[in-house]
Structure formats: C-alpha cells, structure tokens
C-alpha cells in the first residue's frame, strides 16, 4: 500500500469512527437523508454535481461547529471532509458515474480511436524529443493512470492522475538535469498525450467528468487542478486528433487509420467466429448428451412408474388432512422432473425433438410436454414455438 492509499484509508476510517459516536447522530441523519433524496430525481449530471457540492459546503459548516471537531486542526477537518466525500460518492457511484448513454458513447468512441492510434503512433509523431524517450517511466505513468477507473472516490481518482503526471514531470526534470536541455509545459503535454494513448484508460471521459462534478471544489486547485486540466487537454487532443495534429503526412495518416480499422475488424470478426463455433460445439455436445440421457430406458421407467405416485388412482373424498404434506412433496417432485425434462428437450434440434416427443406421447407421459413445446395433441400437427 503506497502513502496515498494509507492516508486515504486513515482519513476514511477516522471519519467512520467519529460517525459512530452517539453525538454525531444528527450528522449521520443528514448524510443518510441526502443519499436517499437522490433516488427521488432523474439523473442530471450538472444538477447532481451542484447538489453534491452544496451538501459538502453545508456539511463542512456542520462539522466545524460540531463538538467532535471543536478542538480539531484544519488538517483533521480536511480529513473528515475527505472521508465524507468518499462515503457519499461511493454510495452514489452507480447513480452519478457515467450516468447517461451519451457518456457511454463518448467513452467508447475515445477508446476505439485510441485502439487505432496505438497501432502506428510513435513518440516522434508528437514531437517528443529523444531525451524523453524512456519506456520504464512511460510504463510507470501508464500504470498509475490505469488505476483511476478502479476507484469510486473523486479524491482517489485525482491522486491517480497526479501520480501519473508526477512521473512524467520527474522524467522531464531528470532529462533537463542530465541533458542540460530546458523542459517545460511544451514537452509535458505531448508526453502525457502519448502515455494516455499507450494506456487507453477505461472510461476516460466519464472519469474526468466525474472528477469535475464531484471532487470538492476547494480541493481541485493548485497542482491537482494543473494536472487535471492537462489530462482534460490530452483527452480533447485525442478526440480531435487528425493528420494536422501530428508530424505525419496526411495521406500516410489516413492509410494507417484505414489499415488499423481493417485489422480491428478482422480481429473482431475472427473473435466472434471463434466464439460462435465454440457455442455451436457446446450446444451440439449438450444436445448429444441430453439425447443420450433421454434415450435411456430408465427415464421412461421413471416417467411411467406410477408406484412413485400412490395417489394416482385415489378419489378426493378418500383423502385426509394428513395426506396434504405427502401430496405436496409428490407435486414438487413431479414438477421438478417435468421442468428438467422440458429443459433437456429444448436443447434438441427440431428433427431430434419431434420423434422423441411422439415416443413420449405413446408412453402416455408426453401430453404436457407436447403442449409445452407447442405441439397440438389433438391433430398431432407440430407447431414448435421456436427451435432452440
């Protein structure tokens, strides 16, 4: 566990412990009431973001005035507010993260475009100087960025971005020291763009939108704001990226993009074909197994063995209250067998199924099964509802 994880965990557990104190009951009620109130409205990201930010401000005032924090330092209050943010946004995550089809569409489009770019984009196409070509540093930055989607709290997502950007910043500082070449913002953004393309972080758009709306505004400042803004710029660059954005001939760029699209299409179709073949193979295997089991004489012996059901010939007036439990057990047993048999038959093809159903009918055990599969028992005309 790194320092960021330890600090976040400590803040969160301290917040939860204080919330368990009897004197914090009013705070707990306010928090639970706010969370429940979200379910009363349709998701509207901008409105939801404002509601959350307003609640953070009101809770900050309540915490500062609360007896549990009257002697606390600013650091302690900040830790409590970080714990509050994590608790609230974890509870509301499914409602607030990627809450619209539009967000999902944008995420997919960005991810698909990055997949194409990954097949041919090189550092030189973004004018990244050779002194900054450092695969270990790039890989470390990618790993930090990829962690972002695993967290639910905005603060933790921001820390992933900051850790990624700090790796890149250290790379620039080391290059400036060893190569005696000044580096700055002009070199930082291209490297971040390249790292983002190499990483292709899941739901990039949704994560950035989530941070913007739900990270406490008082904390999205200074270094955090700078790195966050740079990643937003990197995302925008990738969305709008074309030949003019790169040091690459326009015709060559289009050829590379078309080749990447064709490769992805072939790969996708090949994967789909393999999955379909495997599915057909599994279904065929299952069909044969079911057919063999159904062809077993013991199946028909069970179906026709009326000794298992001693009330078959009984009259209603002959039954007593004491027979109810026994009858119910027999009923459950019969339904279970019928359900299993129908399920097994559904795996068979039409050509396999119909002769078997006819055979069951001749055995005197197939009327319900025939009806279940859409076969008219009066005319004996098969009308299967669907061929599974």
N, C-alpha and C positions, 0 to 999 in steps of 0.2 A: 504494500500500500504506500503510495507516494505522499508527500507532505500535504498536497491539496486535498486528497481523499481523507487524510487523518483530520485536518482542520474542519472540513465539511461535516464529517461524521461526528466530531466532538460538539460542534455547534448544534447540530440537529438533535443529538441525544440530550444535550443540556436543555434545549428548548422543550423537548418532550417531558423531561423530568420536572421542569417547572410547571408545565401544563397539568401535571398530575397532582400538584399541590392543591388542597381544598380551597385556598384563597383565590385560585385562578379560574374558578368555575364560571365567572362572568365572561372571561376571555374565551374559554372553551365554547360557551354557548354562542358567542358572536361568530366564532370561526365556523362552527357546525351549521349555524343558520345561513351564513354566506354561501357555504358549499352547496347546501340543499337548494338555495334560491336559484342557483344556476340551471337546475333542471326544469325550471318553470318557463324558460325562454328558449327560442330557437337560436342556434349558434350564429353569432355575427361578430367576427374576429375583432374589428375595430371597437365596437361597443363593449365586447367582453374584456378587451385589454384595458379600456378606461375604467370599467367596474373593478377590475383587479387592482389597478394602480391606486384608485381612490380608497379601496379597502386597506391596502398596505399603509397608506398615509394615516388613515383613521386608527389602525391598529398600532402604528408607531407611537401616536399620541397616547393611546390607552396603555401601552407597555411602559412608556416613560413615567406615567402617573401612577403606575401600579406598585403596591407595597413590595412585591417581589424584586423590583428593579430600582427602588428608590436610592439605594447606595451603589448602584452598578456604574461602571465606567462606560464610556462611549463604545468601547470595544465589546463589552458584554451586551449592550443593547443591540449593536450591529449583529452580533452572533445570534441573538434572539430573532431578529428580523430575517436573517438568512434562514434560520430554522423554520420560521413562519412561511417564507416563500416556498421552501422545499415541500413543506407539508401541504400547503394549499395547491400548488401546481402539480404535485404527484396525484392528489385526489381528483383534480380537474383535468388531468392529462388527456384522457380519451376524448374529452369534450373540446379541448382547446387546441390540441396539436393536429395539424393537417386536417382541419375540420370541414373543408369544402372539397368538392370534386375538382374545382379549379386548381387548388393547391396540389392535389394528387397529379393532375395533368401536367402542371409545370415541373414537378419533381421528376416525372417520367421522361419528359422531353429533355430536361437537362442531363439526366443520367444517360439517355440514349445518345445524345450528341457527344458527351464525353467518351462514351464507348467507341464512337467512330474516331474521335481525335486521338485516342490512345494508340491507334494502330499505326500512326505515322508522325505525330507531332514530336519534334526534338527541341532541346533547350535553345538551340541557335535560332529556331523559328520565332522565339520570343525575345531574341537579342540578349539572352543571358550569357554574360562573359564566361570564358573557360575557367577563370579563377573561382567561380561559384558552382562549378560542376562537381558536386560532392554527393555521391549516391547514398552513403550512410546517413548523412544529415537529412537528405530529402526523405529517405525511408522513415527516419525517426519522426519527422514532421508529419508525414502521411499517417503514421500510426496514431499520433495524437489527434489529428483531425477526424480519423475514423471512429474514435471513441465517442465523439459528440452525440451520435444517434442513440447511444446506449443509455444515456441519462435522461431523466424526466425534469429535473430542476433546471431552470434557466441559468442559474449561477454556475452549475456544473458544466453545462454546455459552453458557456462563455470561457470557463477555465480551459477547456479542451482547445478552443480557438487560440487562447493566449499562449498555451504551451506550444502549440504548433508554430505560432508566429515568433515566439522567443527562440525556438530552434533556428529558424530562418535568420532572425536578427543576429544570433551568435555566429552563424555562418558568415554573414556579411562583415561582422566585426573582426573575425579571425582572418578573413581574406584581406581586409583593409590593413591589418597588422602585418601579415606575412608577405603580402604582395605590394604593400605600400601604395595601394590604389584606393582613393576615397570612394566609399559606397554610401548609399542613402536610399531615399524613397523610390528613386528611379529604378533601382535594382531590386528593391524589396518586393514590389507588386508583381513583376514578371515571375519571380521565383515562387511566390505564393500561388499565382495562377497555374504554374507548371505543377506544383505539388498537389493542388486541388484536382487537376486533371488526372494526375497519376493515381490519386487516392480514390476519386469518384465517390465521395462520401454519400451515403444513402440520405434521401430526402433533404437535400441541401437547402432548397428554397424554404421548405416548411420549418426547418430548424432555425434559419435566420429570421424568419417571420415570427416564430415563437419567442425567440430571444427579444426581439424588438418590442413585442407587445407585452411580455410578461416579466422580463427582468426588471427589478426595481429601478426606476429611472435615476434615482440618486446614485446608483452603483454603476450604471453604464456610462462612465465618464473616464477621462484621462487615458491611461494605457489600454484599458478594456475597450473603450469607445474607439480608439485609434485602430486597434487590431480588428475589431468587429467591422468597422467601416471598410477596412481594406478587404476583408473577405466578401463583404457585400459587393464591392467593386469588382473583385475577381469573378464572382458569380455573374454579374452583369456583363462583364467582358466575354465570358464563355457563352452566354445566351446570344449575344450579338456577333460573336466571332465569325469572320469570313476571311477571304484571302487578303483583303486590305488590312486586316488586323495583324497579319503575320509578315515576317520576312520570307515570303514564298510567292512564287509565280502563281497567278490566278488560275491558269489552266491546270497547273500541277496540283493546286489545292483541290479543284473540282474533281480531277481524276482520282486523287487519294480518297476523297469523301465517297465517291461512287463505288470505288473498289472496296472500301470499308463497309458500305451498305450491302454490297453484294455478298461479301464474306459473312457478315452478320446474318443475312437472310438464309444463306446456305447452311450455316451452323444451326440456326433456329429450326429450319425445316428438317435437318438431319436429326436434331434432338427430338423433335416432335414425332418423326417417323419411328425412331427407336422406341420412344415411349408407347406409341400406338402398337407397334409389333409386340412389345413386351406385354401390353394389356391384352391383345388378342391371344397371345400364347397362354397367358394366365387364365383367361376365360375359357379357352379350349381345354386346358388341363383340368380346370374346375368342372367343366361340363362333362368330361370323360369320367372324372371321379364320381360325380353325382349320378351319372348314368349307371355306372357300375354298382354303386350302392343301392340305387333304386331297383336294379335288376336282381338284387339279392332276394331269394325266396323268403328270407326271414322278415323282410319289410312287409310283404303281403301277409305273412303269417301273423305279424303284429296287428296289421290293419283288420284282419278278419277274425282274430282271436277274441270272440265275444266273452270268453271266460274272464277277460280282464275287466269287463264291464257288467257286473252281476245284475244291474237294474234294467238291462235292455228289454226284458220281457215283462217288467213289472208294470202294474197299473197305479195310477196316482192315489187311489183310495187305500192301496196296500202300504203306502209309505208312512213312516212315522217321523216325528221331530228329530229323533236320534239319527235318521238317515241323512240329514242335511249336510253334515260335515263330510261324510263319505262321498255323497253325490258331488259336492263342490270340488273335492280332490280329483275325482274322476273327470269332472268337466275341465279342470285346469290341465290335466294330463292329455285329454283329447285335443284341446285347443293347441297345446304346445306341439303335439305330433302333427296336427294339421298344418300349423304355421311352418314348421320345419320342412314338411313335405312340399308345400307350395313354393317355399323359397328355393328348395333344391330343384324343382321342376322349372322354375323361372330361368335357371342357368342353361337349360337345354335349348337348342335351336328348334324352329317350328317342325322340321322334319323328324326330329328326335322326340319332341314333346307329344305330338298328336297320337302316335301309336301307343305310347306309354299311357296316356290318359284313357284311351279306348280300353286298354288292358285293365286299368284300374276300375273302369266302369263295369266291365264284365265280372270283376271280382266282387262287385257290389259295394265298393268303398270309394267310388270316384265321383259321385254326383256333385258334392260341394266343391271338390277340386276342379271339376269341369267348369262349373259356374264361376269359380274364382278366376279362371283363365279365359272367360268369355266364350265358352262353347255351349251352344244351345242343346240341352239334353233331350228336348222333345223332337227336334228334327235331325239331331246328330250332325248339324252343319257347323263346322268350325268357324268361329269369328274371333280369332285371337285379338286382344286389345293392343298388344304390341309384342314385337319379337325382341326379347331381351338378348 
